[in-house]
Amino acid sequence: MTRRVMALATPRIHHDALDWVRRVVANGGSCSQSTLRAVSAFCDAIDRAGIRDRFYRLNLFAGNSDASLAAVRTPLFRGQSLTGTQFGNTIDTNNNFVAGDYAETGASAGLTSNGTTKYLNTGYPANTLAANNTHLGIGLLATTTQSGIRTAIGAYNLGSNTLEIMLRSSDATARPGIFSRFGTATDRMGENVGTTGSALAVGNNLAAWPTFYRNGVAVGTDATTSQNYPSDHSIWVFANNSGGTTPAINITACRLGWYSIGATMTASQALAFHNALASFATALSRT
């Protein structure tokens, strides 16, 4: 096992990428040299943009496919630095995903939920995020038919506070789209801004309001101050952690290429993040 890791350890591999592949192997997964190089290039781009400290947790859904999806569930970043405080589970907890739900490359790349039973638990306590210094992000590669509004990443405390990015198949005017809520259940930003691409919701930023970015461009704000999330249950992906109860609610039938949790970003930082993700997607032939 040690020889396998050391064979991948070349001087050109970023230290965050090397740490990731070591954890992937320790969890029982693997990745190709080309994937490792793509992950390393992504880490380099994040460093060059000066935004490494914006990430408390980020998963690129990369590596091989096996019965437990060990590589796919191993996050690249678990803290603002490799040696600092690490957040959430060491590996995303799998709820019902199987090997066939994932492809690393090609037109069907990403991890796909069925909209009824499949989601991930990050183990990241939602109340560790300050509302005015927070971001949530997803890479939406495809959606499938589903009714109403579903949650792609988030948590809800069964009271007045919610922190999530949501997808919708239609509303009263039958417009598909994506939006987020930071604060109360009625706060929305970024509605009706397309059905695929990079979606990033951040806390108080432009014009002092929560701001929503699509593919690196600000597309919506909400004239309501974000509120701190009071509950310690963890953020889920592909579903809403509603009060820490199971089964999950609002599971979304979509295909994701990544998710991210962390600190707020400026407009230039959001664009740099998107560009790094786009280059990574190109390297893995993801569409």
Buried (B, 14 or more C-beta within 10 A) or exposed (E): EEEEBEEBEEEEBBEBBBBBBBBBBBBBBBBBEEBBBBBBBBBBBBBEBEBBEBBBBBBBBBBBBBEBBBBBBBBBBBBBEBEEEBBBBEBBBBBBBEEEBBBBBEEBBBBBBBBEEBBBBBBBBBBBBBBBBBBBBBBBBBBEEBEEBBBBBBBBBEEEBBBBBBBBBEBEEEEEBBBBBBBBEEBBBBBBBBBBBBBBBBBBBBEEBBBBBBBBBBBBBBEBBBBBBEBEBBBBBBBBBBEBEEEBBBBBBBBBBBBBBBBBBBBEBBBBBBBBBBBBBEBBEBB
